[in-house]
Amino acid sequence: MEIKEIQMSELESKISLGESLNIIDVREDFEVQFGMIDGAEHIPMNDVPNRLDEFDQDQKYYIVCKSGGRSADVAMFLNRHDIDAVNVDGGMMEYKGGQ
Protein backbone atom coordinates (compact mmCIF):
# COMPACT_ATOMS: atom_id res chain seq x y z
CA MET A 1 0.00 0.00 0.00
CA GLU A 2 1.37 3.38 -1.05
CA ILE A 3 1.26 6.08 1.61
CA LYS A 4 1.05 9.80 1.04
CA GLU A 5 4.12 11.73 2.11
CA ILE A 6 5.24 15.32 2.34
CA GLN A 7 8.58 16.77 3.39
CA MET A 8 8.88 18.60 6.71
CA SER A 9 9.62 21.81 4.76
CA GLU A 10 6.23 21.47 3.02
CA LEU A 11 4.48 21.01 6.37
CA GLU A 12 6.27 24.06 7.76
CA SER A 13 5.07 26.09 4.76
CA LYS A 14 1.48 25.07 5.50
CA ILE A 15 1.96 26.03 9.17
CA SER A 16 3.42 29.43 8.27
CA LEU A 17 0.47 30.10 5.95
CA GLY A 18 -1.82 29.58 8.93
CA GLU A 19 -3.53 26.48 7.57
CA SER A 20 -5.61 24.55 10.09
CA LEU A 21 -3.77 21.24 10.40
CA ASN A 22 -4.10 18.04 12.41
CA ILE A 23 -0.53 17.14 13.32
CA ILE A 24 0.03 13.97 15.35
CA ASP A 25 3.43 13.46 16.98
CA VAL A 26 3.97 9.72 17.54
CA ARG A 27 7.31 9.96 19.34
CA GLU A 28 7.79 8.68 22.88
CA ASP A 29 7.34 10.86 25.98
CA PHE A 30 11.08 11.30 26.50
CA GLU A 31 11.45 12.55 22.92
CA VAL A 32 8.70 15.17 22.96
CA GLN A 33 10.05 16.80 26.12
CA PHE A 34 12.68 18.40 23.87
CA GLY A 35 9.97 20.16 21.89
CA MET A 36 7.01 19.64 19.58
CA ILE A 37 5.45 21.50 16.69
CA ASP A 38 3.06 24.12 18.07
CA GLY A 39 -0.47 22.76 18.00
CA ALA A 40 0.57 19.14 17.46
CA GLU A 41 -1.11 16.42 19.48
CA HIS A 42 1.10 13.83 21.14
CA ILE A 43 -0.07 10.23 20.72
CA PRO A 44 2.83 7.78 21.19
CA MET A 45 3.01 5.21 18.37
CA ASN A 46 2.03 2.28 20.58
CA ASP A 47 -1.07 4.14 21.82
CA VAL A 48 -2.49 4.81 18.34
CA PRO A 49 -4.39 1.48 17.96
CA ASN A 50 -6.18 2.05 21.28
CA ARG A 51 -7.06 5.63 20.35
CA LEU A 52 -8.44 5.10 16.83
CA ASP A 53 -11.79 6.54 17.91
CA GLU A 54 -10.08 9.93 18.36
CA PHE A 55 -9.42 10.15 14.61
CA ASP A 56 -12.14 11.65 12.40
CA GLN A 57 -12.51 10.00 8.98
CA ASP A 58 -13.47 13.40 7.53
CA GLN A 59 -10.13 14.97 8.50
CA LYS A 60 -6.56 14.75 7.21
CA TYR A 61 -3.76 13.98 9.68
CA TYR A 62 -0.06 14.72 9.30
CA ILE A 63 1.96 12.12 11.20
CA VAL A 64 5.41 13.07 12.52
CA CYS A 65 8.17 11.26 14.44
CA LYS A 66 11.91 11.80 14.77
CA SER A 67 12.93 10.91 11.21
CA GLY A 68 9.90 9.58 9.31
CA GLY A 69 10.12 5.83 9.92
CA ARG A 70 7.64 5.31 12.74
CA SER A 71 5.32 7.94 11.30
CA ALA A 72 5.24 6.03 7.99
CA ASP A 73 4.13 2.89 9.85
CA VAL A 74 1.44 4.84 11.73
CA ALA A 75 0.22 6.55 8.54
CA MET A 76 -0.09 3.16 6.84
CA PHE A 77 -1.96 1.73 9.85
CA LEU A 78 -4.38 4.69 9.88
CA ASN A 79 -4.90 4.46 6.10
CA ARG A 80 -5.90 0.80 6.55
CA HIS A 81 -8.60 2.05 8.94
CA ASP A 82 -9.92 4.55 6.36
CA ILE A 83 -8.27 7.54 8.02
CA ASP A 84 -6.55 10.06 5.72
CA ALA A 85 -3.00 10.13 7.11
CA VAL A 86 0.09 11.68 5.52
CA ASN A 87 3.62 10.77 6.58
CA VAL A 88 5.96 13.71 7.22
CA ASP A 89 9.25 12.51 5.73
CA GLY A 90 12.37 13.66 7.55
CA GLY A 91 10.46 14.16 10.78
CA MET A 92 11.55 16.38 13.62
CA MET A 93 15.19 16.04 12.56
CA GLU A 94 14.26 18.34 9.64
CA TYR A 95 12.04 20.71 11.66
CA LYS A 96 13.29 24.28 11.64
CA GLY A 97 10.70 25.57 14.09
CA GLY A 98 9.46 28.37 11.90
CA GLN A 99 12.92 29.94 11.53
C-alpha positions in Angstrom: 0.0 0.0 0.0 1.4 3.4 -1.1 1.3 6.1 1.6 1.0 9.8 1.0 4.1 11.7 2.1 5.2 15.3 2.3 8.6 16.8 3.4 8.9 18.6 6.7 9.6 21.8 4.8 6.2 21.5 3.0 4.5 21.0 6.4 6.3 24.1 7.8 5.1 26.1 4.8 1.5 25.1 5.5 2.0 26.0 9.2 3.4 29.4 8.3 0.5 30.1 5.9 -1.8 29.6 8.9 -3.5 26.5 7.6 -5.6 24.6 10.1 -3.8 21.2 10.4 -4.1 18.0 12.4 -0.5 17.1 13.3 0.0 14.0 15.3 3.4 13.5 17.0 4.0 9.7 17.5 7.3 10.0 19.3 7.8 8.7 22.9 7.3 10.9 26.0 11.1 11.3 26.5 11.5 12.6 22.9 8.7 15.2 23.0 10.0 16.8 26.1 12.7 18.4 23.9 10.0 20.2 21.9 7.0 19.6 19.6 5.4 21.5 16.7 3.1 24.1 18.1 -0.5 22.8 18.0 0.6 19.1 17.5 -1.1 16.4 19.5 1.1 13.8 21.1 -0.1 10.2 20.7 2.8 7.8 21.2 3.0 5.2 18.4 2.0 2.3 20.6 -1.1 4.1 21.8 -2.5 4.8 18.3 -4.4 1.5 18.0 -6.2 2.0 21.3 -7.1 5.6 20.3 -8.4 5.1 16.8 -11.8 6.5 17.9 -10.1 9.9 18.4 -9.4 10.2 14.6 -12.1 11.6 12.4 -12.5 10.0 9.0 -13.5 13.4 7.5 -10.1 15.0 8.5 -6.6 14.7 7.2 -3.8 14.0 9.7 -0.1 14.7 9.3 2.0 12.1 11.2 5.4 13.1 12.5 8.2 11.3 14.4 11.9 11.8 14.8 12.9 10.9 11.2 9.9 9.6 9.3 10.1 5.8 9.9 7.6 5.3 12.7 5.3 7.9 11.3 5.2 6.0 8.0 4.1 2.9 9.9 1.4 4.8 11.7 0.2 6.5 8.5 -0.1 3.2 6.8 -2.0 1.7 9.9 -4.4 4.7 9.9 -4.9 4.5 6.1 -5.9 0.8 6.6 -8.6 2.0 8.9 -9.9 4.6 6.4 -8.3 7.5 8.0 -6.5 10.1 5.7 -3.0 10.1 7.1 0.1 11.7 5.5 3.6 10.8 6.6 6.0 13.7 7.2 9.2 12.5 5.7 12.4 13.7 7.6 10.5 14.2 10.8 11.5 16.4 13.6 15.2 16.0 12.6 14.3 18.3 9.6 12.0 20.7 11.7 13.3 24.3 11.6 10.7 25.6 14.1 9.5 28.4 11.9 12.9 29.9 11.5 
